[in-house]
Amino acid sequence: GRTGRVRSGNVYRLYPRVTFEKHMLPFEEGEILRTPLDSVILNLRTITDDESITELLMDCLEPPSLWNVDRALRSLHECNFISDPSDDFSITPLGSFVIALGVDLALGS
């Protein structure tokens, strides 16, 4: 959860404090930073037609870096899943097909 990252709260852990302090990070990295941005960007575009994907991602609690967003857009364009490697893109027929399959984008290309 977000206890302590976003606002004050209580955390109940099922292991000793010493284990936490010596072997674990204080907070788990946010989901948006652990998930491949390629699929996140494609899925965001399917639910938002005219909004800026970059702005939506920057509004996240822990936004990805702009460099990673740009890299994901270029990768999607190189795989022919989107029409343009900028924020003003549309999903190509191949991109729609891969989204419908629900598989890893690397398998779809």
FIMILUM-211347 format. One record per atom (N, C-alpha, C, O): x negated, y negated, z; residue in one letter. Coordinates in steps of 0.001 Angstrom, whole numbers, padded with zeros to 6 digits, always signed. Last residue first. Layout:
BEGIN
XYZa ...
# end
This chain:
BEGIN
-004714+008590-031702s -005404+008071-032884s -006113+009202-033565s -006764+008996-034589s -003691+009900-029518g -002778+009427-030546g -003449+008927-031808g -002821+008850-032863g -005771+010342-027791l -005211+011497-028490l -004319+011064-029651l -004205+011774-030649l -006140+007797-026805a -007245+008422-027542a -006753+009639-028321a -007268+009932-029400a -003807+007323-025341l -003994+006662-026634l -005116+007264-027450l -005054+007246-028679l -002122+010096-024003d -003263+009203-023910d -003517+008622-025291d -003451+009333-026293d +001431+010076-024811v +000133+010727-024586v -000943+009660-024425v -000708+008478-024677v +003984+009374-025563g +003632+009300-024158g +002312+009993-023837g +002104+010447-022712g +005286+009169-027986l +004725+010472-027592l +004387+010514-026112l +004488+011563-025476l +005875+006458-028071a +006981+007415-027961a +006486+008794-027533a +007178+009508-026806a +003313+005434-028436i +004050+005104-027212i +005169+006122-026995i +005385+006590-025877i +002792+006427-030987v +001964+006872-029863v +002658+006583-028537v +002599+007396-027615v +004726+005010-032478f +004735+006467-032451f +003967+007002-031245f +004430+007915-030562f +003897+002389-032134s +005213+002798-031637s +005304+004310-031501s +005879+004828-030544s +001425+002524-033478g +001476+002205-032055g +002802+002618-031430g +002827+003140-030315g +002345+003008-036075l +001517+004010-035402l +001514+003787-033892l +001591+004741-033118l +003732+000581-036579p +004459+001861-036536p +003665+002966-035841p +004234+003771-035104p +002355-001862-034219t +002463-001248-035542t +003302+000030-035439t +003556+000513-034336t +003476-004550-032309i +003096-003142-032300i +003341-002565-033694i +004408-002759-034275i +002001-007771-032735s +003162-006892-032705s +002654-005459-032757s +001534-005199-033197s +000451-010545-031021f +000443-009315-031813f +001800-008644-031783f +002633-008918-030919f -001024-012788-029729d +000124-012930-030637d +000176-011709-031562d -000037-011842-032767d -003363-012392-028445d -002142-012301-027641d -000879-012344-028500d +000203-011976-028044d -005230-010462-030878s -005014-011622-030016s -003714-011409-029246s -003055-010378-029383s -005735-008649-032949p -006420-008498-031663p -006305-009715-030749p -007192-009964-029933p -002733-007508-034506d -003723-008572-034381d -004416-008453-033027d -003745-008177-032033d -001037-005280-034492s -001281-005996-035746s -002440-006983-035687s -003064-007265-036710s -001904-002159-032891i -001325-003505-032884i -001792-004255-034131i -002805-003911-034740i -003039+000217-033601f -001838+000285-032774f -001143-001071-032679f +000059-001138-032420f -005476+000589-034900n -004289+000286-035702n -002985+000459-034918n -001953+000804-035492n -007764+000688-033517c -007047+001970-033666c -005761+001817-034474c -005044+002790-034705c -008379-002008-033473e -009246-001108-034229e -008590+000254-034464e -008831+000896-035486e -006379-002891-031696h -006354-003324-033093h -007207-002404-033967h -006805-002056-035078h -007203-001720-029316l -005878-001390-029859l -005781-001762-031333l -005176-001039-032125l -009689-003030-029052s -009627-001578-029191s -008289-001136-029788s -008253-000275-030666s -008879-005680-028672r -009701-005318-029833r -009644-003818-030102r -009560-003392-031254r -007478-005387-026235l -006780-005861-027436l -007559-005507-028701l -006968-005080-029693l -009588-004589-024559a -008464-003681-024790a -007682-004091-026034a -007266-003230-026809a -011172-006915-024606r -011724-005652-025101r -010607-004654-025421r -010668-003955-026432r -009435-008714-023357d -009867-008939-024734d -010402-007656-025359d -010110-007355-026516d -009312-007533-020813v -008087-007713-021601v -008449-007875-023070v -007840-007244-023934v -011992-007704-020027n -011363-006392-020182n -010075-006471-020998n -009783-005572-021787n -012280-010523-019934w -013132-009740-020826w -012509-008363-021084w -012492-007898-022224w -010585-011226-017899l -010225-011611-019271l -011043-010830-020287l -010558-010511-021372l -010089-008587-015520s -010879-009685-016070s -010409-009986-017498s -009905-009110-018201s -006839-008088-013996p -008053-007612-014662p -008836-008807-015205p -008295-009906-015330p -005603-009334-010820p -005643-009321-012289p -006939-008744-012841p -008002-008888-012237p -003939-008422-008379e -005371-008266-008638e -005542-008190-010152e -005620-007095-010709e -001290-009245-008800l -001958-009486-007512l -003464-009406-007639l -004185-010227-007072l -000808-010822-012047c -000850-009658-011156c -001564-010016-009855c -002345-010967-009807c -001055-012848-013832d -000149-013076-012710d -000108-011902-011737d +000561-011981-010706d -002578-011863-015871m -003244-012773-014930m -002366-013089-013727m -002870-013549-012702m -000645-010445-017302l -001682-009704-016580l -002386-010587-015547l -002749-010113-014471l +000802-012599-018365l +001463-011619-017499l +000437-010861-016664l +000628-010659-015465l -001196-013783-019948e -000639-014515-018809e +000074-013572-017841e -000039-013733-016626e -001566-011713-021836t -002676-012152-020992t -002160-012888-019758t -002632-012645-018648t +000909-011648-023081i +000466-010490-022311i -000659-010886-021357i -000695-010444-020209i +003312-014064-023268s +001878-013847-023392s +001465-012692-022481s +001647-012752-021265s +006484-013080-024634e +005645-013586-023553e +004175-013260-023807e +003854-012285-024487e +008204-011984-026494d +007536-013239-026844d +006645-013800-025741d +006100-014892-025895d +009032-009392-025569d +008818-009692-026978d +007945-010915-027225d +007049-010883-028069d +008469-006906-023309t +008469-008371-023460t +008138-008706-024907t +007075-008337-025406t +008386-004178-023519i +009441-004753-022676i +009490-006278-022726i +010446-006882-022239i +006294-003673-025243t +007591-003061-025549t +008710-003655-024699t +009869-003639-025115t +004159-004961-023995r +004705-005545-025228r +006076-004936-025567r +006930-005626-026125r +003646-003201-021891l +004143-004551-021614l +004779-005176-022848l +005811-005841-022756l +002652-001001-023337n +003918-000886-022610n +004500-002246-022251n +005717-002430-022300n +000250-002097-024330l +001291-001613-025246l +002642-001526-024547l +003661-001934-025106l -001058-002678-021877i -000738-003747-022834i +000354-003306-023794i +001292-004062-024048i -001355-000116-020775v -000612-001144-020043v -000161-002238-021006v +000989-002675-020956v -003008+001123-022627s -001630+001591-022484s -000770+000583-021734s +000417+000442-022026s -005323-000506-022258d -004724-000286-023576d -003258+000119-023442d -002381-000475-024068d -006259-000413-019650l -005452-001562-020062l -004776-001349-021407l -003742-001963-021671l -006141+002387-017586p -006619+001846-018864p -005685+000731-019361p -004475+000924-019472p -006174+001600-014106t -005433+002134-015245t -006011+001571-016534t -006344+000387-016583t -007422+000223-012126r -007795+001625-012296r -007152+002259-013530r -007553+003345-013948r -006341-002258-011997l -007772-002194-012257l -008251-000761-012494l -009352-000549-013002l -003747-001750-011319i -003989-002391-012622i -005471-002340-012986i -005817-002375-014166i -004033-000777-008688e -003667+000134-009783e -003989-000462-011151e -004454+000247-012043e -006820-002069-006793g -005464-002146-007313g -005241-001250-008531g -006165-001003-009307g -008839-000124-004623e -008752-000983-005793e -007331-000936-006353e -006711+000127-006381e -008227-000096-001143e -008273+000633-002407e -008133-000373-003545e -007396-001352-003434e -010251-001555+001342f -009038-001581+000528f -009261-000772-000731f -010350-000770-001306f -012619-000828+002669p -011522-001422+003441p -010188-001402+002682p -009127-001252+003288p -013865+002442+001834l -013715+001030+001508l -012560+000451+002308l -011605+001169+002603l -015519+004751+004061m -014423+004315+003199m -014456+002819+002955m -014992+002043+003747m -017452+005552+005940h -017338+006262+004666h -016289+005729+003693h -016195+006238+002576h -017527+004060+008340k -018764+004548+007742k -018620+005033+006306k -019570+004938+005528k -014891+003355+009012e -015927+002323+008971e -017194+002777+008255e -017868+001963+007625e -013538+005861+008958f -013141+004749+008088f -014289+003752+007921f -014613+003357+006801f -014900+007247+010961t -014874+007776+009587t -014536+006663+008612t -015168+006533+007563t -014243+005624+013148v -015649+005775+012751v -015733+006290+011305v -016554+005811+010523v -011486+006036+013439r -011978+004721+013024r -013419+004804+012512r -013773+004125+011548r -010279+009241+012230p -010928+008372+013223p -011452+007056+012622p -011811+006993+011446p -007127+009429+010499y -008510+009850+010676y -009167+008855+011633y -008662+007749+011822y -004746+008394+009516l -004747+009718+010133l -006157+010296+010242l -006355+011502+010095l -003714+005047+010182r -004565+005989+009467r -004610+007306+010229r -004520+007320+011457r -001621+002480+009708y -001756+003677+010530y -002524+004705+009708y -002047+005174+008675y -001617-000982+009827v -002030+000191+009072v -002179+001339+010054v -002794+001186+011110v +000388-003898+009712n -000180-002790+010479n -000498-001641+009547n +000242-001357+008606n -000455-007192+008441g +000413-006039+008633g -000303-004979+009441g -001465-005145+009811g -000723-010199+006504s -000982-009421+007722s +000004-008274+007831s +001145-008367+007378s -000933-009838+002907r -000560-010559+004125r -000828-009651+005321r -001126-008468+005156r -002531-008517+001050v -001689-009627+000631v -001264-010490+001810v -001240-011717+001721v -004042-006684+002465r -004613-007310+001270r -003850-008569+000909r -004443-009572+000510r -002516-005782+004615g -003789-006432+004889g -004404-007106+003679g -005216-008017+003837g -000916-003466+002664t -001062-003983+004020t -002461-004539+004227t -003459-003844+004035t -000237-002369+000264r -000931-003650+000224r -001159-004229+001617r -001562-005386+001734r -000812+001191+000000g +000000+000000+000000g -000854-001253+000000g -002060-001192-000239g 
# end
